[in-house]
Amino acid sequence: MNDIPRAKRNLIAALDDGRAAARAFVESLSPDLPVHDDSDWTARDLIIHLTALEADMIAAMQSAIDGEAFSVDLRGQADAPALYELRRRDWAHYSWDDLLRQWQRTRDQLRGAVLAFPVEQIETPFSNPFFVDYDLIGAVRACGAHEREHLAEMRAALVRREQSSRNT
């Protein structure tokens, strides 16, 4: 990669642009909006999930910076999805505003980790529970794509709710 500083700036700009749009949308939602017909996950649960995922991304990046292998503490759970389910329960008592603030704080920390990530390691693969063997750019892009996917699910749930209320 020829222009690492520009690549980092572009990643951060994409993170910032995506989060600004996402935050405006998410703040307009009810935290209890059911998102999936086949589960009890709500908008609140997806924000918890996205926050925890970014925290794991930061931990993976820090492990890579420190030259250590990243491994997530599954806290006795069988796999990463079970861990995220546990985190969902752990954070259930947080207010919607507190969750949104934590979501933003974690994003700010991710931005800092991108800036701190050593140039000589930018193409070195590292992993977190969902993104295996990505380099820095691939991992951050995958994290953004994952967030956009969940935001699309929230938008679809909102449309379903609005259609349902018009039909009743």
GICORZI-V798353 format. One record per backbone hydrogen bond with DSSP energy under -0.5 kcal/mol. CO is the residue of the C=O (numbers start at 1). NH is the residue of the N-H. E is the energy in kcal/mol with one decimal. If there is no record, write none. Layout:
co | nh | e
CO | NH | E
CO | NH | E
//
This chain:
co | nh | e
2 | 4 | -0.5
3 | 7 | -2.3
4 | 8 | -2.8
5 | 9 | -2.5
6 | 10 | -2.9
7 | 11 | -2.3
8 | 12 | -2.6
9 | 13 | -2.7
10 | 14 | -2.4
11 | 15 | -2.5
12 | 16 | -3.0
13 | 17 | -2.9
14 | 18 | -2.5
15 | 19 | -2.4
16 | 20 | -2.4
17 | 21 | -1.9
18 | 22 | -2.4
19 | 23 | -3.3
20 | 24 | -1.9
21 | 25 | -1.8
22 | 26 | -3.2
23 | 27 | -2.8
24 | 28 | -0.6
25 | 28 | -1.1
26 | 29 | -1.6
30 | 33 | -1.9
31 | 44 | -2.5
33 | 43 | -1.4
36 | 39 | -1.0
41 | 35 | -2.7
41 | 36 | -0.9
42 | 46 | -2.0
43 | 47 | -2.0
44 | 48 | -2.2
45 | 49 | -2.6
46 | 50 | -2.7
47 | 51 | -2.4
48 | 52 | -2.7
49 | 53 | -2.6
50 | 54 | -2.1
51 | 55 | -2.1
52 | 56 | -2.3
53 | 57 | -2.0
54 | 58 | -2.5
55 | 59 | -2.2
56 | 60 | -2.5
57 | 61 | -2.5
58 | 62 | -2.7
59 | 63 | -2.4
60 | 64 | -2.2
61 | 65 | -2.6
62 | 66 | -2.4
63 | 68 | -3.1
64 | 67 | -1.0
72 | 74 | -1.0
74 | 77 | -2.1
79 | 83 | -1.8
80 | 84 | -2.5
81 | 85 | -1.8
82 | 86 | -2.1
83 | 87 | -2.6
84 | 88 | -2.1
85 | 89 | -1.8
86 | 90 | -2.7
87 | 91 | -2.2
89 | 92 | -1.0
91 | 94 | -1.7
95 | 99 | -2.5
96 | 100 | -2.4
97 | 101 | -2.2
98 | 102 | -2.5
99 | 103 | -2.5
100 | 104 | -1.9
101 | 105 | -2.8
102 | 106 | -2.6
103 | 107 | -1.7
104 | 108 | -2.6
105 | 109 | -2.2
106 | 110 | -2.2
107 | 111 | -2.4
108 | 112 | -2.0
109 | 113 | -2.3
110 | 114 | -2.3
111 | 115 | -2.2
112 | 116 | -2.4
113 | 117 | -1.4
118 | 121 | -1.7
119 | 122 | -1.4
121 | 124 | -2.0
122 | 136 | -1.3
122 | 137 | -0.6
126 | 134 | -2.0
130 | 132 | -0.7
131 | 128 | -1.6
134 | 126 | -2.8
135 | 139 | -3.0
136 | 140 | -2.5
137 | 141 | -2.4
138 | 142 | -2.5
139 | 143 | -2.3
140 | 144 | -2.2
141 | 145 | -2.6
142 | 146 | -2.5
143 | 147 | -2.0
144 | 148 | -2.5
145 | 149 | -2.2
146 | 150 | -2.0
147 | 151 | -2.4
148 | 152 | -2.2
149 | 153 | -1.7
150 | 154 | -2.1
151 | 155 | -2.6
152 | 156 | -2.5
153 | 157 | -2.2
154 | 158 | -2.3
155 | 159 | -2.3
156 | 160 | -2.5
157 | 161 | -2.4
158 | 162 | -2.6
159 | 163 | -2.7
160 | 164 | -2.6
161 | 165 | -2.4
162 | 166 | -1.7
163 | 167 | -1.6
164 | 168 | -0.7
//
